[in-house]
Amino acid sequence: MTTPESDAPGDGPATASPVERAGGRGRLTRNGKWVDLAAVLSFVVLGFWVTGRLWLEPGSAVRDNRTDQSQFEWMMAHGARVVTHFAYPFHSDRMNVPDGVNLMANTSVLSISLPMTPITLLLGPRAAFLLFLTAGMIATATAWYFLLSRVLIGARGPAWLGAGFCAFAPAMVSHANAHPNIVSQFVVPLIIWRTLRLGEPGRWLRNGVLLALVIVWQAFLNLEILLMTAIGLGVIVGALALGRPDLRSRARPFLAGLAVAAGVAGLLLAYPLYVQFFGPGAYAGLSRLIRGYSSDLASFAAYSRESLAGNSRTAANLAKNPTEENSFFGWPLLVLVVALVWWLRRSVVVLALAALGLLFAVLSLGREIRFDGRGTGVPGPWAVLENLPILHSVVPTRWALAITPIIGLLLAYGVEHARELARSTPTARRQIRFATGTVLTMALLPILPTPLPVVRLDPIPTFVTSGAWRPYVAGGHSVVTLPLPDTNYAEPLRWSAATRLDMPLARGYFLGPDTRPSAEAPRIALFGAPPRPTSSFFATIQRTGAVPPITPQSRVEAVDDLRYWRAGVAILGPHEHAAALRRGMTELTGIQPVFTGGVWVWDVRPVTD
C-alpha cells in the first residue's frame, strides 16, 4: 500500500479520503459488487458453520455456557418488554424480587434487544438470542471488510482476510459460547471510520455528532469493547500526530469534532451511566477473584479448544473457562505477526498497532504472570491498575481480546504489501504469491473454527408455558424455583423469558452489590443476590445431592426468606437432585407438593400472606 507520502502500509487513511484512495488505485472495479457479495456470503457460511448445531437442534444450548445463554434470552425478553409494556429499560423488578436488578450494570444489550423485539415476540427469546449471536459475527466480519476495503486499504482480497480473522479468530469463537454482546463488534469499525473522518475540514459538527451516535450504540452493546476501542484509537491517533507532521493541519477540525462527539455522547449517556454507577443495584468493581482471571503467558502460543488444532485438555489448563480463551493464537501466527511488524516497520500505523498489541498482551497477564498454569511470582503491570475506577470492573484476560483486530489489521496490511511487491516485480510474482499463500496457510489453517458444541436441554415445563403459575403471583407475589437461580443454575431465567418476563423470579443470575458485612469491600460485585439461609440450603443440595440437617431455626428462616421474596409458589422442575430438593422443601415448610405440568408445586401463600 503506497501513497506519494509513504511507501509503507497504514499511512494512507490519513493522507487521502476513501474515495481518493480507492479511485486512485483502481482496485475497486466495476464488477466488485459481486466480489463484495461473495465476501459477505463467505462470512454468512462461517457464521452458520460456528453456530450450526444450535440451529439444527432446536432444543439445544451451548454446552460450555448454558447459564449465560439463559441470561441473554432473559435480556432479549426484557428488550421486548420495554417496547410492549413501556417498562423502565435500566432496571427490572422481574428478577431478584423484591430488590430487582440494575440492568445498566449488567449486559442488557438494549441496542440489540429493542430493535429485535419483533423477532423475540414472534419466534421466542431463544431464536432471538441465536440470531443475535450468529448475525453478530457475520455483521462484524462485514463491517471490518468494508472498513478495510473502502477506507484503510482499498483492496478486497486483503480486506476479506483481515475481516475474517477479526470476526472468527479463536478468541471470538470462544466468546461465541453465549457471549453475543462480545462477538458482535460490528460497531467498532464504524467508530474507527467516523473517527478518521473527524479531520475533514468544514464538517466537524456533522462528523462529531455521527461519531457520538455510534459511540452510544456501542455503549448499549458492550462497554468493555468501547473502552478498548477508545484506548486503541487514542494510541493510533497519537502515533499519527507524532509521526506524521503533514497531518497536523487537520488537528483543528479533528479536535473540534472530537469535542462535539464527547459532548453529545456524554449528554446522551449521562443518565444511563448514573444509573449504572450510582442507581439501585449498582456495584463498585468486580471481586478480587474475577479480577484475577488473567491470560497465561503460555496460552499465546497455544491453540484454543474451538480451533482445528485445538485440544480441550491443554486449553483447560491455560484458561479459566471455555468462554475466555482470549489469547490463543498458536505459535505459527505469532511468528508471522512478528515478521510482519519487522517487514512493515516503516509504517507509523503498523508500529503503533504492534505497540498497542503488546500493551494489551501485558495487561491481560493480570496481577501475577502465570506460565503453563503456574504462578511465577512476577507481578504484572495490572497489579497497580486493577483498583482504579472503571478498570476495577474489567476482567484482565479480556485485554487480550483486543489483540484480535490488531492482528487482523496486520494480516491485511501484510497481504496488501505482498501484492504490491508482486506487482512491482513481475519476474518473481509467482514465487511471492506461493510464499504468501504457504505462510498464511501454515499460520491460519490450525486456528480455523470448529462448530460450537451443544447440549440438549429439558423442555420448558408445561406449568410455565401454560400460564398455570399466574394465579400464584397475583398481588405482587414471586415464583421461587428449586434450586434458586444462580451462576450454576439459570434455567429459571429461560422459563421467565418464555413468559415474556410475566413470571417474576426470586433471586437470579446477575451482577449486584455484595451487601454482606463480610464482603471483601463495600458494595463489590457479587454474582446473584447476597445468600440467604434458604438459598444456601438449596445450593448445598444442588451441589452435593444431600439434604442438610433441618432444625426449628432453619424452618423459621425458611418462612422469613419466603416472605422476603414475596413468594406465592415454589416449583421444582427436572433436576438431577430432584428427590433431595423435594424432600428438603417439604420438610422445611411442612407443605405437601402437587405434581402438575411437569413440576412439583408448593403453594406457599398461606405461609407468606
Phi, psi and omega in degrees: 000117184233153174222165177303333184271338187205145176255017179244147181290154173104342182265348185304314185302334183272351185246349181206155177285162179303322181294316179298316184293312182292314182293323182297326182270340180069023183283323186274085187287170184297325179276012182296337179300325178290325176294317177301316180298317179297321179297313181296319179297324177295324177291324177298315179299315180296319180299315180283336174296317181291317186258009189304320182296328178292325178286322185282339180240090187302333181266024186250168175218164177298129188297321190268004181198059181294327184294316180291327176297316177299319180296317181289329173297321177297318180295322177296321177294325178296317178301318178295324180292326176300320181284316187276330182246004184053039180290152177296124189283337191261357180206146181224142175256013183270359175218151181060045174298133009261356188280330182081184185228133173281104185281340173291332178272005177232179185274075186280344175043047183297330181291346176251316186294326180293306179292340179270011180308314180302321179295316181298319182288321185278319187249347178102162183297324180295316179296321178295317177300313184294321177293319176303313182295310184289310181294330179298317178293318180295315180295325178297312178299318181296317180296316177296323180299313182287327175296315182290317185283332184256335189241308191271328185236309181091016178223138188282321182300304176300325179296320179297316181296311181297319181293319179299321178292317181302328184262334188234021174294164183307319181297320181291319179292325176300315180285347174295348171289070171072028170241067183296334179290338180269321179285343178273083181251027184290343178281335182301311176300327178293320178296317179298314180301311182291331176293317178297332181281351182298334183282357179294128180292140175083358182234025185298325181288310180299312182295324178295318180294317180296320177297319179300320183294319179288331175296315179296320178303312180293327181299327179268011175249308176194120183282331177299314180296322178297318179298314180296321179296318180297316179296315181299314179295324178300317179294315182295314180296320177298319178296319178294322180296325181277322187266349181233084181302333181292346181271351187292341176293342180267004185297320185296307178296327179298311182293325178294315178296322179296321178296320177296315180299315180296319181293314182292314179297319178298321179294316183288331184261356186302309183291313178302320179290328175297317178298318182298316188264340185228354182281177177302134180083007178285154179229166185244069177095160179280161178293160181298328179298310182293322178290353174270358177288105185233171178272135175283134182302326180288343184290336183296331179262001182264174180249137178293153180293340178268007177266160182301322181262012186284160178223119186297326181291317178294315182296323181297332179281345186247355181223151182294323179200168184296340182272356183238038176271070189278341191242020184267099183247338183085143186294326179298321179291322178299317179298318180297318180297315178300317180296320179296317180298318179294318181296321184257026188293348178284347181273127177298318183294319180296317178296321178294319178297319179296316179296321180294317177298319178295320178300311181296323179296317180293317179297325183290346181286349174079195185286335176223129182288130179246146177224122179056041175086000182237142176290143180261348185081357180269120180288145175264162179303335182298337182300329181265357183248338193294340181264002179287148176307146184075307182293336179288357176251011180258134173278116190302324181300337182286349171299328179292336178300327181289348178287334183303305179295332177297313178294322177301317178294317180297321177298316180296315179297320181295315179295320178296321178294323176295321177297317178298318180296319179295321180292325184278346179231079184303329183291336181248014186301315183295318180295320180295316180294320179296316179296319179297313180297321181294313181297315180296320179297316180296325183276325190257333181302317181295339183256014175301142184285151173248159180299144178296134176288145184234169178220146179284140178254152171292139178300151176297129184302147178299329177303325179279309186293332181278347182082016180296343180282343190302316179300333183285337184259004177298144179082019176090015178282164178240171176256127175258121179259151179243122352290168179288147185296139177204198183293340181258348184212099183243014180306321180302332177293323177295321178296314180297321179299323180295338178265011184061032179069015174294332181270107181281142185246142167281136182058195182164189178243107185192175173257126179215172183286141175273105184262010180289147176300334182271006182300147183294335176205155182300125174057034174289156184291142178227139175283108183092179178283157175306139184296145172244163184307317184286323177295322177293324178302310182284334175295325177295317177296318179300322184280322188249336185081005181247144179274122178296160177302137181253123182242166174306324180294319180293329177291320177296317180295324179296317178296317179300318181292319178298322176292321178298320180280358183055041186293135172252333182205147171243136183229149179230113178266196179300132180199146182296334179248036184301320182297316180291321179295318180296316180295320180297315181292320182295317180287330178292316188259339185076010181259130178277129182279163175239134178269119181206141176060030177083007180222158169272134188238129172246115175279105185260008181299323177300335180274323188267337182280000000 
